[in-house]
Amino acid sequence: FAKMFSATVSAPTNIACVKYWGKKSVALNTPINSSVSVTLDQNDLKAVTTVCVSKSFKKDRLWLNGTEEDVTKSKRFMACISGVKRLATTKVSTEGEVLVDKSEWKHFGVHVSSMNTFPTAAGLASSAAGYAALVACLAEVFGAKETYPGELSTIARQGSGSACRSLYGGFVAWRMGKDHDTGEDSLAQQVCDENHWPELRALILVVSDEKKDTSSTEGMSTSVNTSELLGYRASTVVDERMRSIEKAYTERDFETFGKITMQDSNQFHATCLDTYPPIFYMNDVSKSVIKIVHAYNRWKGKVAAAYTFDAGPNAVIYHLEDVADELLALMLQYFPDDKFLGSLFGSSFVNNPQAWDRAKAFGLDDELLRMCDAKGRARGMGGDVKKVYITKSGPGPIVLSKEEALLDPETGLNCYVKGVAGDGGGVALGLFGLGLIGVGFVVLGGAGLVL
């Protein structure tokens, strides 16, 4: 009977403060500019992946959300497997017995099962979490050893660009690199770990929205080819912003960190508008969030909240712990849950019930509400936001117990069933670049609403 080796790993998503938009090399999946992001805590937002390998496996297989997919045409998925195998080491037992010589790993087939715990339709970088989990899990099974710092992140980058940043916790930069022949120096680098700024929080508003008209891959390509503003941004703006925001994060300077985060989000979406034909990722709800955040900051007399939007309408609002209850109370005034769905499914609109209770009891200043009312968004309009997450910075990939495996340890076959054990939705079927469309699933009180 052939030996079987397995591991299960969870990995986080990340939300960029200085955005990556546009590929320098499509083949190497390298960017036209550097970027930097906050890795989010895995208590609510994570991908979970189990990898099992054996010589008895005749081919590589992948299950996403419990459904097997054809990986033969997925270059990105296969690049991650081959990339980690190249770094594999000899596996030795605790008694010193050689279980697998490193030269043998090439004969092992790979089975993978992956899911995530947040709604795929939310546009919360599920591919970053998915590929980071895949590479970290493969590295655990094969005992992969980097030949230089960040090498594993260059492999994750080939799956999904932003996945390289999810291999580290805290504040993480993706250095664009200068080696355009191999891409070996286009890698992730941790600027500060997840414990550096414990007061930092992120409020995520998952906006009710249809599938975006333009995929990120298509949008990047069109922007690179048609937007003069994008070229100017990459060559002139980003490097200085990277230096300034890394300094601000290191010094825990929220005023500077927040201003740059908002400016960069605005400029990213300006390049989308400058693209021909133009790309519209934000919607009217997104724009209302921006107006209310600026009104809130004017009322506070400082930058106390900082929005950012990726390629979609969903808002991530960075802030510090001391304004968390006030900010959530304000957003719930203008973006409350749908009263009908709330009465049916309970209070899971906000992922943290205690924070929701505090926010509902918080007395907002009348002048603040007057300033926000003037922005044109009526209070009490429910249904535009499907889910609210309150989270913080967290660590990179975590090795999980055998009990959390998604593959049967005896057969190496999938044993995960969608919709059980706290599943918050499921991984997008396009997670590993298979070009398929996933079913969105939003958790409401333990039930699911198909989008």
N, C-alpha and C positions, 0 to 999 in steps of 0.2 A: 504494500500500500504506500503510495507516494506521500511524502511529507507535505504538510500544509502549514503555512505561516500567515498570520493575519494581525491586523491592528485596526482600531477605530479612533478617529481624530475629529475634533470639532474645530472650526475656524471662523473668525469674525468677518463682518463686512467693514468697510471703511467709507468715510465721506470726505471728499477732497475739499480743501480750502483754497488751494491754487490748483486749477483744473488742468487735466490732460485732455487735449482735443486735437487729433490729427496724428497720423502715423508717418514717421520718417521712412521706415521700411515696413511694408506690409508682410513680407516674408519672415522678417525677424520680430515683427510686432513691437518695434521701437517707436518712441514718440518724437514729435517735433519740438517738444519743450518738457522741462522737468515739472514735477507736481509734488504736492504734499497733502497729507490727509490725517484725520483723526481715526484711529481704530476704535470701533465701538464695542461695548461690553457684550459678552456672549450670553448673559442671562436671558435675553429676549431675542437677540438677532445673531443667528449662527447657522452655518451649514455643518452637517454631520456626514462623515464618509467612512465606510469600512472597506478595506482592501484585503483580499485573500489571494495568496499565490501558491501555485503547486505545479510540479511537472506534469501532473495528470490532466491539467486544464489544456484542452486542445487549442483554445483560442482566447483572446482577450474579450471580456464581456462587461457590459455596463447596465445597471438598473438605475433609472432616475425616477424617484417618487414611486418605486415599486414596479415600474414597467420597464422591461428590457428594451434597449435601443441598439440600433446597428452602429457600431463604432468604426467600421472599416473605412469609412470615408471622412472620418473626423481627424484631420491632420493635427489639430490642436491637442486633442485628447491623447493621441499616440505620441506626440512630441513630449508630453509630460512623462509618459511611461518610459520612453527610451532615454530621456534626459536624466531621470533619477536612476535608472538601471546603470548608467555609465558611472555613477558615483557610488555604486553598491560596494559593500565590504563583506568580508568573510563572516558568517554567523557562527558564533561559538557558544556552547552551552555554559551554564554556571560551573560545570565541572571541568571545563576546558576542552570538551569534545567539539571537533569541527562538524557542524551540522550541514552547512552549505559553503562551499568554497566560492569566492566572489566570481570566479570564472563560470560557475554553473548557472548563475541567475538568468542568463540570457535564454535558458531553456525553460524557464518558468512562465506559465500563463498567468494572467492577472484578471481577477474578478473584482468589480467595484460596484458598490451600492451607495447612493447619495440622496439626501433629502435636506430640507432646511426648515427652520422653525418660524419663519415669517412669511407673509403673503408675497408670493412671486410677483403678482400684479402691482405691488407697491413700488417697484422700480428702486429697490434699496440695495443695488449692487450685489444681487445674488450670485452672479457669475464670479465676482471677486472672491466671495466667501467659498464658493464651490471649488474653484481651482486651487485656492490656497489649501483647503482641506485635502484635496486630492494629492497635491505634491507633498504636503507634510505627512500624510498617511503612507504614501509610497516610500518616503524617506525613512519612516519608522520601521516599516517591514523589511526594507532592503539594507538597513543600517547605513544609509548614504552619508558620506562625509564630503563636505565642501573642500575644494582645493584652494579657494579664496573666499573671503567673507562676502555673503550675499549671492553666492552661486545658485543656490536653490531658488532664490527669487527670480533669477533670469529664466529659470525653467517655468515657474508659475506665470511669468510674463508672457510666455509663448501661448499659454492657454487663454488668459484674459489679462490685458495690460495692468489694470488696477489690482489684480490678484497679487502681484508682487508685494504691494504695500500691506496686504492682509497677513503676510507671514511674520509680521512684527506687531507688538502692541504699542499703544501710546501715539506719539506724533511721528509720522513716517514719511520720508521723502523718497520719491522715485527719481533718481538721477538719470537724465536722458542718455548720457554717455557720448563718447566721441568715436568709438570703434564701430563704424558703420558696416564693416565687413562681417564681423562676428556677433556684434551686439553684447559682448561679454561684460562690458562696463555699464550697460543700461540695466541698473539694478536698484533694489530698495535698500534704504539705510535708515535705521532708527535714529531720530533726532533726540527724543525724550521718551522714557518708558511710561507705562500707564499710571504709575504712581507719582509722576512729577507734578501734575496739576490736579489734585484730587477734587477741587471745587468745580471743575469744568463739567458742564452738563450739555446734553443735546435734546431738544424737543422736536420730535418728528411728526409732521402732519401728513398722513397718507391721504392724498386728495382723490376724490372720486373722479375717475378719468378713464376714457377708452384707451385701447392700445394705441401707442403713438404712431403717427403716420410714417415717420422716418426713423429707422433703426440707428443706433449709435454708429455702427460700422459704416452704413451708407452716408450718414450725416458727416462723419469725419472726412470721408473721401471727397464729398462734394465741397465741403468747406475748404479743404486744402487746395482744391483745384480752382476755386472761384473767389474766395474771400481775401482781399488785400489786407483787411484788418487782422485776420488770423495770422498772416505772415509777419506783420508788424508786431503783434502781441508776442509771438514766439521769439522774435529776434531782439526786441527792444524792452519789453515790459516785464516778462516773467522772471528773469534772473534776479532783478532787484527786488521784486516782490518776494521771491523765495528767501533771499537774505533777510529781508525785513520781518517776515512772518516767523521764520525760524528763531530769530532773535527775540521777537515778542513772546513766542510760546515758551522759550527757555526762561525768560524773565517774568513769566506769568503776567504779561501786560495785555489785559483783555481789550482795552481801548484800541490799541494798534492791531492786535490779532483780529478783532471783530470788524474793523473798518476795511482791512485788506481782504478778509473773507467775503464781505459783501461786494466790494469793488470788483473782485475777480469773478464772482458769480455774474454780476451785471455785464462785465466785459465778455465773458464766455457766451452769454445769450445774445450780446450785441454781434459777435462774430457769426452766430447762427442767423441773425437777421441780415447780416452782410453777405451771407452765402446766397448764391443764385442758382435756382430759385430759393427764396428765404425759408428757413426752418423755424417752426414755432413749437417749442417744447413747453413753455409755461402757458397757463390759461388765466382766465379772469380771477379765479380763486387764488392762484399764485400771486398775482399782482396785488390783490387785496392784502395778502399776508405781508408783502413788502411795504405797503403803505402803512399798515398798522404797526409794524416793527419800527419804522422811522418815526411815527408819531409817539410811540412809547419811548424811544431814545431821546426825542426832544423834550418830553415831559420829565424824564430822569435827568436831563442835562448832561448826558454822557452816553457813550455806546455801552448799553447794558445787554443788548440782544443783537445777534448777528445771523442773518439768514444766508442760506446758500441753496441753490437748486442745480441738480445735475441735469442730464438729458431727459427731463420729464417735469411734471407739474408739482412734485412733492417737495414740501419745505422741510429743511433741517435748520433749526434755530439754535445756535450755540449761545450759552449764557452761563453765569456762575450760580452756584447753589443758593446764594442769599436772595436771588430774585426768582427762584424757580416757582414758588407757589403763586406769586403775583403774575408772572408771565403766563403760566398755565391758566389761571383764572381769566386773564384777559383774552387769551385765544379761545377759551370755551364760551366766552360771551359772543364772539363773532363767528365761531366755527363749532357749534355744539353738535352732539350726536343727533341722529334722526330719532325723534321722540317715539315714533311707532316701533322702529327696530329696537330701541332701548327698552321699551316696555315688554317686548317679546323675549329678548335674549339677556336682559340684565345689564350689568355695568362694566362690561369688558371693553368699552369704547376707549378707555385709557388703560394702558397695560399695568399701571400701578394704582390699585384702588385707594390706598392711603393718600397718595398725592392728589387723586381726584377729590376725595373728601375734603382735604385741606383747601384745594382750589375753590370748591363750591362754597366753602365757608369764608373765603377771603373777601374782605370789603375793599372793592376797587374805588379809587379816588374819582369823584365826579368830574373834575377837570380833565383827567386822563380819558375818561369815557367820552367827554364832549369832543376832545381832540381826535379821538379815533372815529367817532360818529361822523365827523366832518369829511372823512376819507371815502364815504359813500357806501360802506358795507353796513347793512342793517344787522342789528343784534338779533340773535335767536333764529337765524336761518340755518336749520339743520340739514344734514344730508350731503353737504359738499366735501366733508372730510369723513373717511370711512373708519380710521383708526388713529390713535395718538400713542406714540411711544415716548417715554421719558427714560433716557439712558445716559451713559457716561463713557469715558474712555476705558478700554479694557485690554487684556493681553492678547498675544498672538495665538496660534494653534495650541490646543490642549489634547493630550492623549487621554482617551476615555477608557472605562472598564470594559471587560469582555461582555458584561451584561447589557451593554448599550450597543452591541454589534448589530449591523443591519444585514449581515451574511451569516448563514448557518455554519458554525465552526466545524461541523462534521462533513458537510457536502460542499461548502463554499458557494451555495446558491442563495439568492435573495430571500430574506425572511421578513422584510419590512413591508407593512401594509399601510397605505395612506390613510390618514384620518384617525390614527390611534396614538397613544402615548405622547400626547401633547403636541402633535403635529399641527403647526400653524399654517399649513398650506401645502407646501411641496415645492420642490425645485422646478424651475422652468425647464421644459423639455429642450429648450435651446441652450441650456446651461453650459454644455461642453461643445458648443458650436455645431450642433447637429442640424441647425436650420429649421427647427420645429417650433411650434407655438404651444406654450403651456397653458393650463387652465388656471386662472387666478382664483384665489381662495382666501377669504378674509374671515378670521375667527371672530365670532360674536357670541360670547357666553358659552363657549364650548361647541357651538354649532357652526356651520359654514355657509357662507353666501357666495355662490358662484357668480363671478363678475361677467 
